[in-house]
Amino acid sequence: MSETFTLAPDGIPPSEIAQRTLHTGAKMPGIGLGTFGSDRFSHEEIAKAVREAIACGYRHIDCASVYGNETHIGEVLAEVLASGEVKREELWITSKVWNDKHSEVRASCEQSIADLQVGYLDLYLTHWPFPNFHPPGCDIDSRSPHAKPYIHENFMKTWRQMEELVDAGLTKHIGTSNMTVPKMKLVLRDARIQPACNEMELHPHFQQEELFKLCIDNSIAPIGFCPIGSPTRPDRDKTEDDTVDIEDPVVGEIAKRLGVHPAVVCVAWAVQRGQTPIPFSVFRNEFLSNLNSGRGKVLSDEDIQALSKVDKNNRLIKGHVFLWKDGQDWDALWDMNGEVTPA
Ligand SMILES: NC(=O)c1ccc[n+]([C@@H]2O[C@H](COP(=O)([O-])OP(=O)(O)OC[C@H]3O[C@@H](n4cnc5c(N)ncnc54)[C@H](OP(=O)(O)O)[C@@H]3O)[C@@H](O)[C@H]2O)c1
């Protein structure tokens, strides 16, 4: 990766991609590139995809320390910025504090900034709202003996450290991820600096209408992860009841009519609904066609209406490994009764 970075002649002008205006007035590119390669792609392959994606017009990159590839992505970002073709302020770089660093938020943020070689972050997220962690790649039956439920006072201690990052200029915005309606209401009540964004699982088969609306009503921009329904996620993250968005007949019919892959319909739906999808792909044809769907009105009002009805409440990232009691069902993590699940 040492040749000089240049913009791709067939790339998409970033000015043509939807933008989200955040509560600070800042604009966030309305489609980003995911960088979680799971165990399918090497860190080098993902960094190469980031470079090519920026050359093709992506300006929003969704990173996280736990993905293990921030130093690789940082080398690429340094080359991009050194080329002068893209300025730092044109990029939107997100990172996330991993669960084992809830008491050391500043050090974790500084490490990500150093690894990514970006000087500051545009958005720093709490990856999960509890400090539970597990060995990378572990089975869904794996449990940490130190796992805890969501304890609001503890989360607010972490959030206070997040707020100090904004004060210190280390990140322009802070936000949450993997939240629920009751947890978000508590944070909205107690935060000094409100979350600018909430990264949440969003795809046609999992639309999370209530949390989505809570975010929009409170000027929190929803960022949608697994926007294509993560069709090639590892088997350990699949259960037999899971449905497949890109095999949905409504998605398929629209894709056929438009002559695109069903994945592109999922991304276009996300952009037009008002969330910011962060689809992952290392393949140029895929990430380019995903970005293209962030360009104006790809789907008709009838398509949007039809897609609003395919929701199957099918959560894919269930979070089993974060459960804190033996024999607990995964839905304890998601406050299904409308209040934070008691310890
Ligand atoms: N905050 C969180 O807790 C959290 C959780 C999960 C994910 N994320 C973020 O969200 C990102 C996206 O989620 P994800 O990677 O799980 O799922 P995803 O974006 O829904 O699905 C990615 C897969 O879809 C396929 N795909 C992508 N574009 C395509 C196209 N145009 N045509 C055909 N197939 C296409 C690719 O499969 P092939 O590789 O087989 O082509 C790719 O691996 C992650 O990378 C990560 O940055 C965040």
Ligand as a Chemical Component Dictionary entry (heavy atoms), coordinates in Angstrom:
data_LIG
# 
_chem_comp.id                   LIG 
_chem_comp.type                 NON-POLYMER 
_chem_comp.pdbx_formal_charge   0 
_chem_comp.three_letter_code    LIG 
# 
loop_
_chem_comp_atom.comp_id 
_chem_comp_atom.atom_id 
_chem_comp_atom.alt_atom_id 
_chem_comp_atom.type_symbol 
_chem_comp_atom.charge 
_chem_comp_atom.model_Cartn_x 
_chem_comp_atom.model_Cartn_y 
_chem_comp_atom.model_Cartn_z 
_chem_comp_atom.pdbx_ordinal 
LIG N1  N1  N 0  -22.096 -1.216  17.055 1  
LIG C1  C1  C 0  -22.111 -2.532  16.995 2  
LIG O1  O1  O 0  -22.243 -3.238  18.016 3  
LIG C2  C2  C 0  -21.968 -3.204  15.664 4  
LIG C3  C3  C 0  -22.381 -4.543  15.528 5  
LIG C4  C4  C 0  -22.257 -5.149  14.288 6  
LIG C5  C5  C 0  -21.740 -4.425  13.205 7  
LIG N2  N2  N 1  -21.321 -3.135  13.371 8  
LIG C6  C6  C 0  -20.768 -2.344  12.230 9  
LIG O2  O2  O 0  -21.677 -2.486  11.133 10 
LIG C7  C7  C 0  -20.953 -2.918  9.984  11 
LIG C8  C8  C 0  -21.851 -3.684  9.058  12 
LIG O3  O3  O 0  -22.401 -4.835  9.675  13 
LIG P1  P1  P 0  -22.100 -6.310  9.139  14 
LIG O4  O4  O 0  -20.768 -6.314  8.484  15 
LIG O5  O5  O -1 -22.302 -7.274  10.243 16 
LIG O6  O6  O 0  -23.283 -6.598  8.145  17 
LIG P2  P2  P 0  -23.856 -6.049  6.766  18 
LIG O7  O7  O 0  -23.201 -4.795  6.367  19 
LIG O8  O8  O 0  -25.320 -6.110  6.925  20 
LIG O9  O9  O 0  -23.468 -7.218  5.753  21 
LIG C9  C9  C 0  -22.187 -7.290  5.183  22 
LIG C10 C10 C 0  -22.138 -8.389  4.119  23 
LIG O10 O10 O 0  -23.144 -8.169  3.111  24 
LIG C11 C11 C 0  -22.636 -8.525  1.853  25 
LIG N3  N3  N 0  -22.762 -7.362  0.947  26 
LIG C12 C12 C 0  -22.417 -6.071  1.203  27 
LIG N4  N4  N 0  -22.699 -5.292  0.146  28 
LIG C13 C13 C 0  -23.203 -6.099  -0.819 29 
LIG C14 C14 C 0  -23.657 -5.880  -2.142 30 
LIG N5  N5  N 0  -23.718 -4.664  -2.680 31 
LIG N6  N6  N 0  -24.069 -6.966  -2.845 32 
LIG C15 C15 C 0  -24.050 -8.207  -2.310 33 
LIG N7  N7  N 0  -23.640 -8.480  -1.057 34 
LIG C16 C16 C 0  -23.225 -7.430  -0.307 35 
LIG C17 C17 C 0  -21.186 -8.883  2.000  36 
LIG O11 O11 O 0  -21.062 -10.284 1.926  37 
LIG P3  P3  P 0  -19.761 -10.931 1.190  38 
LIG O12 O12 O 0  -18.600 -10.505 1.999  39 
LIG O13 O13 O 0  -20.037 -12.372 1.264  40 
LIG O14 O14 O 0  -19.767 -10.352 -0.192 41 
LIG C18 C18 C 0  -20.820 -8.386  3.386  42 
LIG O15 O15 O 0  -19.875 -9.186  4.050  43 
LIG C19 C19 C 0  -19.775 -3.691  10.581 44 
LIG O16 O16 O 0  -18.734 -3.890  9.659  45 
LIG C20 C20 C 0  -19.405 -2.809  11.742 46 
LIG O17 O17 O 0  -18.622 -1.696  11.306 47 
LIG C21 C21 C 0  -21.453 -2.508  14.579 48 
# 
loop_
_chem_comp_bond.comp_id 
_chem_comp_bond.atom_id_1 
_chem_comp_bond.atom_id_2 
_chem_comp_bond.value_order 
_chem_comp_bond.pdbx_ordinal 
LIG N1  C1  SING 1  
LIG C1  O1  DOUB 2  
LIG C1  C2  SING 3  
LIG C2  C3  SING 4  
LIG C2  C21 DOUB 5  
LIG C3  C4  DOUB 6  
LIG C4  C5  SING 7  
LIG C5  N2  DOUB 8  
LIG N2  C6  SING 9  
LIG N2  C21 SING 10 
LIG C6  O2  SING 11 
LIG C6  C20 SING 12 
LIG O2  C7  SING 13 
LIG C7  C8  SING 14 
LIG C7  C19 SING 15 
LIG C8  O3  SING 16 
LIG O3  P1  SING 17 
LIG P1  O4  DOUB 18 
LIG P1  O5  SING 19 
LIG P1  O6  SING 20 
LIG O6  P2  SING 21 
LIG P2  O7  DOUB 22 
LIG P2  O8  SING 23 
LIG P2  O9  SING 24 
LIG O9  C9  SING 25 
LIG C9  C10 SING 26 
LIG C10 O10 SING 27 
LIG C10 C18 SING 28 
LIG O10 C11 SING 29 
LIG C11 N3  SING 30 
LIG C11 C17 SING 31 
LIG N3  C12 SING 32 
LIG N3  C16 SING 33 
LIG C12 N4  DOUB 34 
LIG N4  C13 SING 35 
LIG C13 C14 SING 36 
LIG C13 C16 DOUB 37 
LIG C14 N5  SING 38 
LIG C14 N6  DOUB 39 
LIG N6  C15 SING 40 
LIG C15 N7  DOUB 41 
LIG N7  C16 SING 42 
LIG C17 O11 SING 43 
LIG C17 C18 SING 44 
LIG O11 P3  SING 45 
LIG P3  O12 DOUB 46 
LIG P3  O13 SING 47 
LIG P3  O14 SING 48 
LIG C18 O15 SING 49 
LIG C19 O16 SING 50 
LIG C19 C20 SING 51 
LIG C20 O17 SING 52 
# 
